[in-house]
Amino acid sequence: MTAAAPAPDLGTAAPSPTGPLSQLIQAALDDGKSLRDLGKVAIDPKSGTKISWQYFQKLVKNPPASAPSPVQIGAIAAALGKPERRIKEAVAEQWLDYRATELAGYGGTVRIILGHLGAMSEQEQRRWLAMIEADERARRED
């Protein structure tokens, strides 16, 4: 007589969630870029330092224990076509569990826009986000 195998203990083997930087890279891959495409343009504009496509693969599949350096952050931002500040925020959240909530460095116009967006319904905010992202994609393609 054989006994049924016990059910796995899902509480102890739950996968860790993918971090924000890994998600940004995965979004670029989902939009049709390859790891090699990212590696070709991953050059920090300040130092000229390049990072390899393998580093992007590591960030998506098995992120290292330590956060990317400032030079690597610059190269990642260049490859993803995102502001360096956005990459720093993603790095801080993924490695330090820190979420930036202040609007430091932004002018009055941005604060006014955010005030309008904050008063909108969730559905209206999603619509505006889609329009802004579509505009960003169109500018990158030009």
Residue pairs with C-beta under 8 A, 6 or more apart in sequence:
18 26
18 60
19 63
19 90
19 93
19 94
19 95
20 89
20 90
20 93
20 94
21 59
21 63
21 68
21 76
21 87
21 90
21 91
21 94
22 59
22 60
22 63
22 94
23 90
24 80
24 82
24 86
24 87
24 90
25 38
25 56
25 59
25 60
25 76
25 80
26 60
28 38
28 79
28 80
29 35
29 60
31 137
34 53
35 53
35 54
35 56
35 57
36 53
37 53
38 53
38 56
38 79
38 80
39 50
39 51
39 52
39 53
39 54
39 55
39 56
39 79
40 53
41 78
41 79
42 50
42 51
42 52
42 53
42 55
42 56
42 75
42 76
42 78
42 79
43 49
43 50
43 75
43 78
44 50
44 71
44 72
44 74
44 75
44 78
45 74
45 78
46 71
46 74
47 71
47 74
49 71
49 72
49 74
49 75
50 75
51 72
51 75
51 76
51 79
55 72
56 76
56 79
58 64
59 68
59 76
63 94
66 95
67 91
67 94
67 95
67 96
68 76
68 91
73 84
73 87
73 88
73 91
74 84
76 87
77 83
77 84
77 86
77 87
80 87
81 136
81 140
85 105
89 99
89 100
92 98
92 99
92 100
93 99
93 100
103 110
103 111
103 114
117 125
117 128
120 128
